[in-house]
């Protein structure tokens, strides 16, 4: 038996400053001793939109990022003082830009105690090409060629040489690709089930699980580079070799990892949405019996384990599937262990499942099987939800030559979707660290695409549905 379980503002006003010199001295006639009045007018920042030339996808043609005019105080004596210019020394105030509805400043923005460097990276010229594979917003589209993950072909069901039919990404994803945000330059690691990947069979306990999670991220961030590490190598530490997610070969040189998806866990109480809460004694026993397994995860994702040719794990965004038991997420003891570690918690996103991609006109609800945010603050504060359906249509995909059944679902697939969002955000804002990237995804999550709106419970939905469009334009929503 394997040692892991696969889990399917106020307005900005010009103001008047009056400086008055007070008359002094004793005795005698005071007279009018008032000083001059100084009028200060404060400029209102304006945004100049990004410029995408009609031929920007061709070589040598670059997109001009947006720019925001500085905030300048002008005195009536002619002196000028720049108070906000988007530099690291004088960042724009989140409140200032929010009040002007400026969503994409391409500059430093200060919000609360954090300053976010939102200077753009380079858009991917292949982005519109990816989007063109999905010319109409339908439930599924047949791709032009097979896909491949870990050396395994994802094809049409009838032949490994035919193209698969996959679920059309959400409009948020397609819009991001058309703008050049595909996750290019970002490296995502999958800790998943890869021990039997070469012989995986979709009809045998879903041994192709690690392929499907990679596929889910790829269909959100097709420009990202993917890597795999077999979860069954976990004992008290990781062993074995990380592999290239494309051909499946062992890595021969170090790779900087920017995001990690974990869709495996140490336990499952029923893994089918039974919703039966374990007893306190059973829960305590589960925590104790899986301590070594979860310690290995914590050590690896804190960067204290030496995993061959993988670097930066202690500074990567981590997405973790919440579990499929229809319980408080604290009962997924791997989730609990990660949330309880101070180094990991600040960059952790725990992801529950929705029945579909939500929209204002067609809202989603939490999937019947999904674990929910719960009452543990350290988990609920890091919790978002996303579509939990596998990214292919029934009857449309063959994996490793085996027909994939339809209707597959689980938080295993909602978590890598959010990992894809994180990769796209990190491409657009490459100067953000993992803490700020995950904070943006939490800050910009939404309730208005959920059927529970306007009465969504944070103990069920956490911060709400992860929103790629909002995360790519975070000003106005940063905390």
N, C-alpha and C positions, 0 to 999 in steps of 0.2 A: 504494500500500500504506500502511496506517495505521501510525502510529509507536508503537502500543501493542498489547498483547495482552489480550483479555478472558479471565479465569480463572474458567472455570466452577468437770494442774497440782497442783500439790500442794494438798491441802485447806486451807482457811483456818481456823486454830485460834485459840481464845482462849489467852492466855498469861499467865504470872505474872512480874512484874518485882519482884525483891527488891533493895531498896537497903539496903546495910549500911554504917553508919559504923564506921570502923576506930578502935579504941582507940589513943591515942598517948601520947607523953610517956615519959620515962625514969624508972625506979625506981618503987617503990611498987606497991601491989596494983592490978592492972588492972581487975578486976571485969567485969561484963557491959556493954559499951559499945555494943552493937548498936542501930541505928536502927530505925524502924518499917518494917514490910513493906507495900508498896503492891500491891494486886491490880488489874490492868487487865483488863476484859472488853471484847472487840471484837465489835461487832454484825455479824451476817451480813446482807449485802444481799439484799433480796427484791424481786421485780418485781410490779408491778400491771399486768395485761394491758391492752392497748388495748381501748377500748369502741366497738364498732360498733353504734349504735342500729339497730333494725329498719328505720327509715325514713331512714337516714343518706344515702341517695341523693337525697332530696328537698331542695329549696332551704332553706338556713338551718339544716340539721342537720349538725353536724360530728362527726367521729370524735375521741374523746379518746385521745391517744397514750399509750403505756405510760409508766410511771415506775418508778424504782428508788430504794429507800430508801437514805440515805447510810450510809457506814461510819463508826461513831462509837466512839472509845475512852472507856470510862467507868471512872474511878478510884474507889476505895472512900472517898475523901474527898468524893465528889460532883462533882468537876470532870469536864467533858466536852470531848473534842477530836474534831472532825470531820476525818477524814483523806481521805475520798473522797466527793464529793457530786455528781459529774457535771458540775461547772462547768469552765470553761476553766482556772481556777486550781487546782482539785482534781479532776482527771478521774478516772474510775474506771480502775483497773488492769485490763487485759485478763485477767490471771491471776486476779484476784479474781472477776470476773464469769464467767469460764470455769469456775472451780471450783464456782460455784453454778448452772451451766447456765442463765445469763441470756443470752438471745440478742438481745434488742432493747431496749437501755437508754434510747433517746431522749435521749442525753447524750454528752458528750465521753468518749472511751475512749482510754487511752494504751497503745500496744503497741510494744515495742522503742523505736525512736527517733522514732516518729511518733505524733501525737495525731489521732484521727479524730473529727470533729464529726458524730455520728450523730443529731442532732436532726432530727425528721421534717419533711418538707414537707407539702403538703396533698394528701390522696388525691383521685383523680379520681372524681367521682360517676357518671361514665359507665362506669366499669370493669365493674361487674356486667352492664351492658347489652351490652358487647362479649362477655363470657363467655357470655351467654345465646344468642348466635348459634351456640354449639357445645354443645348440651344433652347430648350423649352423647359419650363418648370413642371415636370411631370413626376410620377412616382418612381420611375426607373429609366435608365438610359443604357443602351449597349455601347460599350467603349470600342475604340478602334483597334485595340490589341490587348492581349492578356497582361495581367499584372504579375509581379513576382515578389515574394517576401521570404527571406531566409532560404533562398534557393527553391522555394515551392511555388508552382504556378497556380495563379488564380485565373480561371478561364471560364468559358461557357460550360454548361453541364455536359454537353455532348462530346467535347474534344478539348484536350489541353492546348490545342493550337487556335481555338476560337476565342473570341472576345467575351468577357463576362458582361452580364447585365447587372448594373449596380444602382443603388438608390441615389436619386439626385440630391446633392447637398442643399442645405438651406440657402435662401437668398442672401443671408449674411455672408456665408462662405463664398458664394459665387461673386458677390460684389467686392469682397476683399481680393479675390484673385484678379478681377478686372482692374483693380487699382495697383496690382503688383505685389500684394502681400500674400505670400504662399508658404512662409516659414523657411525660405531659402537661407542657408548658412547656419541653421539651427540644428543641433544634434539631439535626438531623442532616444533614450534607452528604454527598452521594455524588459522588465523582470517578469518572466512568464513561463509557461510550460513549453520547453523546447527539447526535452530529452528524447522524445520520439518523433521529432519533427520530420525526419527523412521518410518515415513510413506513416505519417499521420493519416487518419481516416475519419472523415466527418461523421461516419456512422458508428464510431467506436469511442464513446465517452469524450467526444469533442477534443481529441488529441491535437487538432489543428488550432486550438484556442489562441496560441501566440501569434499565428498568422492573421487571424481575424482582428485581434486588437491592433496589430500593425496596420492592417488595411483600413481600420476606422480612422486612425490618425492620418494616414496618407490621404484619405478622401476629405480631410479638413485642411491639411498642410502638405500638399504634394511636393513642395520644394524642400522640405526638411529631410535630413539624412537620418535613417533609422538603424538601430543596433539592438541586438538581443542578448540576454543573459538568462540561462536556464535556472528557474527557481528551485528545481530539485537538487541543485548543488548546495543548498543551504543546510548547514548543520549548526555549528556554533559560529561559522564564518562562511563566506562565499568561496567557492573554488571553481575550477573549470575556466573556460575561456569565453570572453565576449565575442560575439560574431557580428559580421556585417549584415544588416537587414536586407540587403539586396541579393547578394549571391550566397550568403550563409557561411562564408569562410571565416576562419579565426582572424581577429585583428592582428596585424603585424606591426603597428605603430600606435602611439598613444592618441586617444580621441578625447577632446574636451566635451563633456556631457552638459547640456543646458537644461534638459527636462527629463524626468524619469516617470514612466507610468508603471504602476503596480496594480495589476488586476488579479492577484492571487492573495490568499490569506491563510492563516494557520488553522482556521476552523470554519465550519458552517453548521448551524444548528438544524437546518432542514434544507436550505438552499432552494426552496420553491415557494417562498412567500407564506409559510404556514403561520407566522405571527405568534408562535407559542414561546412565551418568555421563559428562559431557563431559571431554575431555582438559584438562589444566592450561592448555595454550596456548589452547584454544577458550574456556575460562572467562575467562582474562585478556583475551582479545580482546573478549568480550561485555561485560565490565565497562568497558573503554575505549570501545567504540562506543556505549554507552548512558549515558555519563557526563553529557551535557547533559540528557537526559531525566530522569535520577534526581536531578540537581542541582536541577532545577526543582521536583520534588516536595519535596525537603528544604527548599528555600527557602520554598516556600509553606506547608508544614506546620510550619515553624519560626516563621512569622509575619513573615518578612522580605520576602515578595512582596506587592505591593499589588494585591489582587483586589477589584474593584469590589463594594461593598456586602456584603462578608463580613469579619467581625471575629472576633478571638479564636482564630484557627487555631493560634496558637502556644501555646494553653492547652487544646486540645481532646483528648479521648480519640481515638486512632487505631486502627481495626481494619484489618488488611491480610490479604488472602487469601494463603495460603502457597504456592500453585501446585499444578499438577496433573500433575507429571512423575514422581511417585513417587521423589523425590530428597531429599537433604538440602536444607532450605529456603534454605541459603546460595546455592544455584544460581539462585534467583529473585533477580536482582541488584537489583531495586527493594526487595525485603525487606531485602537486605543493606545497601543504602544507608541506609534508614530506621533500621535497628538500630544502625548505626555512628554515628549522629548523637546526641550527648549530650542535646540538648534534646528530641528526639523519643523516644528509647529508653525514657525513664522513664514514658511514657504510651502506649506502643505495645503492642498485642495482635496477635500473629501467629497466624492461625487455620487449623489443618488441618481436614480433613473426616472425619466419621464416616459410617457407612452408615445411621444412623438416630439418633433421640434415644435415649440410653441410659437404662436404669433398672436397679435392683438385680435385679429379676426377669427383665429382658429386656436384657442388656448389649449395648452397641454395640462395633464394632471400627473401626479406622481404615480409611477407604475405600481401595480397591485403587489408585486413581490419586493419592492425596493425597501431597504433600510432607510430610516429617516434621521434627521439631524439630532433629535433627542434633547436631553436636559443637561448633558455634560458640556459646560461652556467651552472648553478647549476644542471640542469637536464641532459643536453647533456654530461657532464663530468662523470655522473654516469650511463650511458646508455649502455646496451649490448643487444644482440639479441640471441634467442634460438628457437628451434623447438616448434611451437605452436599447434601441433596436439595432440589430446587426446591419451593416451597411450594404446589404444586397437584397434583391428581390427574390421571392420564392420561385424556385425553378430556374434561376438565372446564373448560378455560380457553381463551378466545380473547383475543388481545392485538392491539389495533389492527385488529380484524376478521379476523385470521388465527388459525387453529387452532394451539395450542401442542402440540408433541409431548410424550408422556410420557417419564419416565425421565431428565429432565435433572438433572444433578448437577455438583458442583464446589466447590472452596474459595471460588469466587465467591459461593456462597450460605451457606456456614458463617460467613464473616466478617460479612455484614450481620445475621445472626441474633445474633451477639455484640454488634454495634453496638446492636441493639434492647435487649439485656440491659443494656448500659451506660446507655442512655437511661432505662430503668425505675429503675435504681439511683440515677441522678442526680436523678430526680424525688423519690424517697423521702428521699434524703440530699442536699439541694440545697446544703449548705455544703461539700461535698467538692470538691476540685479534680480535675483529670484524672489526676494522678499517683496520688492515693489511690483514686479510682474504679477505675482499672485495676489497682491493687494488690489491692483487694478481690476483683475477678474472678479474679485469679491465685491469691490466698490461699485462695479458697473452691472452686476447681475440684476435681474428685474423680476417683478411680480406681475406686471401687466400682460404678460404672455401666458399666464397660468389661470386655470379655471377657478382657483380659489380667490383671485383678486376681486375686491379690495381687502379681503379678510384672510390673507395667507398667514399661516402660523410659522414663525421662524423655527419652532421646534420640529416642524415637519420639513419645510422647504429651505431652511437656512437662509442664505442671502438671496435665494431665488434662482431663476434660470440663467446660466452663464450666457452672456451675450457678446459675440465676437464684434459686432458693429459698434457697440458701446465701448468695448475695451480698446478698440482702435481709435476712438475719439473720446478719451476719458475726462477731458476738462469739463467741469460742471458737475461731475459725479465723484471726484476724488474726495476722500475724507481727510 
